[in-house]
Amino acid sequence: MEFKQGDWVRIEKDGTVYEGKVMPSMERYIAIKMKSGYNAGFSTDKVRITLMESNGETANGGKNGGKEHKNGDAELSKPGKKLPKVAILSTGGTIASKIDYRTGAVTSQFTADDILAAIPELKEIADFKGRVISSILSENMDSESWQNLARAVVEEIEAGADGVIVTHGTDTMMYTAAALSFMIETPVPIVLVGSQRSADRPSSDNAMNAICAACVSISDIAEVSVVMHGTTSDDFCEIHRGTKVRKMHTSCRNAFKSVNSLPIGVVDYNKREIKTFIDYTRRGVSSLKFKPGMEPKCALVKFTPGADPAILDCYLENGYRGLILEGTGLGHVSTKWIPFIQKATDAKIPVIVTSQCLNGRICDRVYDTGRDMLKAGAIEGEDTLPETALVKMMWVLGQTNEFDKAIEMLREDISGEITECTLK
Ligand code: GLU
């Protein structure tokens, strides 16, 4: 009997039984992905293979026969059970990826509907509608991608979604989260989720992250948040505010951390319960507002010892309209950079100072260099993350052409990016 990719099969070899989903396999060889996340391969002439479920149609007649889903579609179709409506928008990234067995590379191939099919537990939580926005790795996103995505999110909320999930590559997820936070005032949760390990790898985090994101999407946390593993185990996910989050590890499943803030809360994966730690905007409090303007010509410049300030001139000569400096410690650049800051602010190019320490607050009133930077017109970014400050600058300059108005907006807290009291 021929088995197709995606079939659920039972394999008996030397008295041991293995069950799993058929992966791309060569002739006379079958590879399966087991429930544990591990893959196993067998020569087809040495094993007994039984088809348990073929693309959603069960071989033994029962719904979900051969699989151990707690509540499947049957539960959902019970009359009278009304689940919240959640839109799931896919953009690409590892959560939507699998290995391309021709090249060995991981590519974005799953759509929102594929994700829903692969994680049937999601259907117990909400009534999902899938929509593909893009299929790209998040390093290929730009401000136009953020605007297109934001527009789609707003359309779904206008169409009655009780929550929106955005599946996204993890590398630049914090930029997109910040962009959506500034562009959309939302009455419902907007949850970004990704995964560090693709679905066909052992210990993939995609299912747990997606399930926790679904819990947040139907909660009363009406903010833009990022939901990802809280520890390296499969115990809970953290809910990070979209303007206070950063990817802090290249590969760990708990790579995302809230910086200068506690997470909004956590989702207990087993109990599917949410516990919150800080104030957040409740569902229905804000009415939907969409301000998509973005100025792409803004730059985040990292200062390093001895760095030539002429780099700032390059930005000015190339028509850049806003600069974020990632300074040292409390927010410093070398004295040589100060005339260049002055030149930028004289040309009505706002300059915000952030810190490469990430944790803590900018204070340019302690040392001479800081004081001189302020005299040259630099703005202290308070406890805003450098990446968030960049996105804020892009958004502010997309909202106004008036320099004084832009400075006023840059100084104020717009979407939780500046907290009054920085976490120690
Ligand atoms: N670099 C890719 C991205 O950010 C894959 C990383 C990931 O999704 O974790 O889309």
Residues whose N, C-alpha, C, O or C-beta is under 5 A from the ligand:
A	BS01	LIG	G93 T94 I95 I136 L137 S138 E139 H168 G169 T170 D171 T172 G194 S195 Q196
